Amino acid sequence: MSTQKKFKTVPPPAPTAWAGMLFPGLGHLLTGKILDGFGLMSLTFLTFWSLSQAGHLAGQLTSPGTPQFAIHPWVALLSMLVGAGMLWFRAFRHAKPAPVDVEREKSSQLRIIQRQFFKNRTGVFGMYLVLILVYLAFITPALAPFDPDQIDVGPKLAGPSLAHLMGTDEYSRDMFSRVMYGARISLVIGFIAVSISATIGSSLGAIAGFFGGAIDKGIMWFTDLLLSLPRLIMLLAVIGFYRAAGAQSIFLIVVVLGLTGWMGVARIVRSQVLSLKEQDFIQAARALGYSDARIIFRHLIPNALTPVIVYASLAIGSTILTEASLSFLGLGVPPPTATWGSVVNDGRDYLRTAWWITLFPGLMIVLAVMSFNLLGDGLRDALDPKMRGRS
């Protein structure tokens, strides 16, 4: 007996929604979706701005360039094309919604979480801020007018102007280019380091909670030992002892930040696994003869990921802040490579005479940390059934 899916036709919004085909986000704004409208319009503005710099980007694509920046223009071009396609598709779907599968809409946990998340205005606001920061990082070669390490591109210690949007530093380097390229390194360090922490913490927490006994005690004793040590002191000691240059320094910082941030994830996952392993579906998996590794990595960890996702979204902001602190202390990515923390450090001797050197990268750090925190709060409310409906 075949079952036919039931689809519900969503009534189209007002005709003004088609304005989004001219400028994605405008249709959302005119139909009352203010937050979505401003978020999409901001991304569209960045797309048009990057497209207006096509000549600058074409010059980078055709010139040999330095090896470390050779692939960046191609990444920017691909990001611009993909971003433009997604924005216009979103505008089209807003003007002409697709039919909705009624049964899937009611039963799909992903759909339920998505609806709950978009009810949280602060979470959605944080999501759009994160998207803007990530999009900026990808299209930086199209927007940045100079190589971030190029000196004598203008007057020394010049204030913000049309030629240099964020001024210049003591070596006459363009601050806007340095801040934009610094975003790429700071965000990459945050994402990769938190991914390492989440992977290690989830694995060790699941193993400790599943097996219990001596294994649980040993892993938790080691976790508590690391938690009792000040993280910043450990970072300063390890990075100060294993100093490196160039790409090796970035790799070292990512690894050290990842290896010193997994303890909280391990404790969270362990507590989840302790309750999950007594559930009927785990007992059924054991009765079917599944191996311990399959039960842990195919059944327990996926069902314990909800708090991990929230933790990771919040930890990215704190990791970016930690990297900025290390760079400010001179133990981060070595010069002349730009990160937000190192750029702030470059301007500490010019706080009164050239305030823009520290102000703009400092504001970017604040914006990034706030964005990920708002996104994490929104994900927490959407993923936790007890919190739904309170936002």
N, C-alpha and C positions, 0 to 999 in steps of 0.2 A: 504494500500500500504506500503510494507516494504522497508526500506532504508538500504542499505548495507554500512557498514563503509569502508572507504578507508584507506589503510595502505601503508606507504612508507617504503621500505627497505633501511636501512642506510648502505652504503658501509662500510665494515670493514676496520679499519686502517691497517697500515703496519704489516707484520708478527711479528715484534719486540714487538707488543702490548701484545703478549702471554707471554712475560717475566714477566709481572705482576703476573702471576700465581705462579711464584717462589718467588717473593718479591713484594707484592702490592705497586704500585706507580712507579716501575721501567718501566713498560710498558707505562705509561703516559709520563715518562721522555724521553724515547727513541723515542716516536712519536711526540715530540715537545711541549707537555703540561707541561712546566717546573714547573709552580706554583703548579698545581695539583700533579705532580710527587713528588716534594719535600715534600708537605704537607702529602700525603698518605704514603710516605716512612718514614717520621718522626713518624707517628702513628704506622706503621708496626714495626719500630725499638723498640718502647715502648712495643709493644705486644711480640716480641721475647725476649726482656729484662725481662719482667714479667714472661714469660714462663720459662726462664732459672733459675728463682728463685722459681720453683715449689716446691722444697724441703722445702724452708723456709715457703712458704704459707701452705703446707701440715702440717707442724708442728703447725701452728696457728689453722688450722681447727680441729686437733685432740686433742689439749690441751684445758683445760677449759678456760683459759684466764680471764682477768678482765671483769666484766659485761659490762662496757661501750665500750669495743672493741670486744665483742663476735660476733657481726653480721658483722663486717668489713671484715674479710677474705672471707666470703660467697659473699658479695657484690663485692669484687675484683675478685673472681673466675668467677662469672656470667658476670661481665663487660669484662673480658678477652675473654671469649667464644663468647659473642655477638659482641665485637669489631673485633675479628678475622674473624668471619663469614661475617660481613659487609664489611671488607676490601677485602676479597677474592671475594665476590660477585661483588664489584665495579670493581675489576680487570678483572673479567670474562665479565662483561657487556661492559667494554671498548674494550676488544678483540673481542667480539661478540655482537654488539649492537642489541637490540630488535627492531622489526618493530614499526614505529611511526604512531599513529592515526593522519591523516592529519587535520581533522576538529577540533579535540580537541587541537592540537598543535597551531592552528590559533586562536581559540576562548577562550581557557582557560586562565584566568587572572593569575593563579598560574604559568603556563608555561611561560607566557610572563615575569612575574616578575623574575622567575628563570633565564631565558636567559639574562635579563638585569643585574641581579646581578652578574652573572659569567663573564660579560664583564668588570666589575670593578675590576681591579687587587688588589687595596688596600683593598677593601671589602672582596675579597676572601682570601687574606693574613690574614686579621683579623679573618675571620671565622676559618681558619686552626689553628691559634694561640689559639683561644677560645676552639676549639675541643681538642687540645693538653693539655691545662690546665685542662679541665673538665675530660678528660680521665686519666690524671695523678692523679687527686683527687680520682677517683674511684678505681684505681689499686694501690694506695699507700701502702696497707698492703703487697703486693707482692714485692714492690721495697724498702720500708723502712727497713733497717736491724735491727732496734731496736725499742722498745717502746719509743714514744717521751718523756715520763716523766721519763724514766729509767736513774738513775744517775750512775756514775763510770763505763761507758762503754769503757773508754779509758783514755788517758792522759788529764789532765786539760788544757784548752785553747790551744789545739793542732790545728795546721793549717790544711788546706785541704790536704788529702792524699788518697791513695787507700782504706785504712781501713775506713776513715771518709771523704767522698767526699766534705763536706762543713765544716770540722773541728769539734771541740767540744767547749762547752761553759764553764763557770766558775764552773758548777756542773758536768762537764765531761759528759754531755748529747750530743748525736749525733745530730749535726745541720741539716744534711740532713733529718733525720727522723722528726725533729720538723718542718722544713719548708714544707715538703710534707704533714704532717698531718694538719699543719696550713692552707694549701691551701684549705682543705676540709671545714673547719669552715668559712674561709673568703668568699669562693665562695657561700656556702650555705646561709650565712647571706646576701650577695649581692642579690642572686636570690629571696629569700623569701621576703626580705624587699621591693624590687622593685615590686614584685607581689602584696603585700598588698597595696602599694602606687598606683599602676595602677588600681587595683580593686576599691578602695575607690574613687580615682580621676575620673575614668570613670563614675562611678555611680552618684556621686554628680554633675559632669559637665553635664551629659546628663539630669538629673532631672532639673537643673537650666536652661539649654537652652530650654528644651521642654515646661516647664510650664510658664517660664517668670514671670513677675510681682513681687509680694512680695517675692515669693520663690526664684526667681533668685537674687533679691537684697540681701536677707538674706544670701544665700550661698556664693555669691561673696564678701559680706562684711566680712564674717568670713574668707574666703580664703585670702583676702587682708590683714586682720589683722595678720594672721599667716605668710604671706610672709614678713610682715614688721619686724618680730622678727628674730634676728639672729639664724639660725638653730643650730649652734654649741653651743651657750649659752643655748638654750632650752635642747639640749641633755645632756650637762653637769649638768644642774639643775635636770632634771628628773632622770637620771641614778645615780647621786650622792645622791639623796634623797631616791630612791628605790634600794639600793644595794642588790644584791643577790649573791648566790654561785652556782657553778656547772652548770648544764643544765638550771637552772632558769635564770642565768645571760645571757646566749645565747638567751633564749626566750625573756627576757626583752629588750635586744639590738635590736633584730629583730623587735619587736613590736614598739619600740620607733622610730627606723629608718623608719619603714613603715608608722607610723602615722604622721611623720613630713615631708614626702616627696611627698604627694599627690597633693599639691596645683597647681604645674605646669601642671600636667595631667588634673586636673579639668578645668583649663582655656583653654587648648587646645581642650578638648572634647566639652566644651560649645560652642566655636566658630564654631566647625564642625557641631554641632547639630542645631545651629541657621540657618545655610544654608540648612541643610538636611531636616528639618521639613517642609519646603515649597515645597519640591519636590513632584512630582505626586504620587510616590509609597507610600508616607506617607499619602497623602490625600486619596488615595484609601483604605489604611488600616483603616483610620478613618471612611470612608463611609461603610466599611464592618462590622463596630461595634467592632473592636478589642479594647481591654482594653489599657489604657495608659501604664501599666506595660509591656504588650506584645510589644507595639510599641517601647518603649524605649529599652528594653533588647533584643528583637528579630530583630529589624529593624534599629534603630538608632545607638546603640553602635557598632554592627558589621561593619557598614559602616563608622564608625569614628575611627576604630582601627589602620589605617595606621600610623598616626602621633604618636599614643600611642606606637606602636611597636618600632618605631625609638627612641622615648624618653626613653623607658625602656632599650633598648640596650645600650644607652649612660649613663643612670642612674646607671646601675649595676657597672660600673667602678668607678663612683663618690661615690657610697655607700660603696664599698670596701675601698676606700681611707678614707672615714669618719670613718669607723670601725677601720681602722688602726690608725687613729689619736686618737680616744678614747682609744684604747689599749695602745698607746704610752704614753698617759697622765695618765695611770693607772686606767681608768674608763671603760675599755672594759671587755673582758672575763678575770676573775681573774686567776692568776697562780695556778698550773703549766700548765694549758691547753694552748696549743700553737696556736696562730694566727700570721699572718705576723706582725701585729702591735706590739703585745706583745713581739715577738722575737726581733724585732728592739729595743724595749725598754730595753730588757735584755742586749743588747750590747752597750748601750750608754756610759757606764763607761769604756769601753775597746776599744774605737774608734782607738786609736793609737797602742795598743799592740795586740788586737785581732779583726782586722777590718772585718774578715769574718762573725762575728756574726750579724752585721748589714747589710753588703753588700748583701748577698744572699737573705734574705727576702725582702730587699729594692728593689732589681732588680725584684723579683717576683711581687711586687706591681706595679712597673712601667710597666712590661710586661702585667699584667692583665688589667690595666687601658687603656693602648695603644691598646690592642687587642679589647676590647669592643668598644672603640671609633672608630677604623677602621671599625669594623663590623657595627656599627650604621651608619657611613657615607655611606657605601655600600648599606645598606637597605634603607636609605633615597633616594639615587639616583635611586634605582630600583623601589621603591613604588611610587615616585612622577613622574607623566607623564611629567611634565615640565623639569625634570632633566635628563630624559632618552636620551641617545645618547651623553651626555657631558663627560662621564667618560672615 
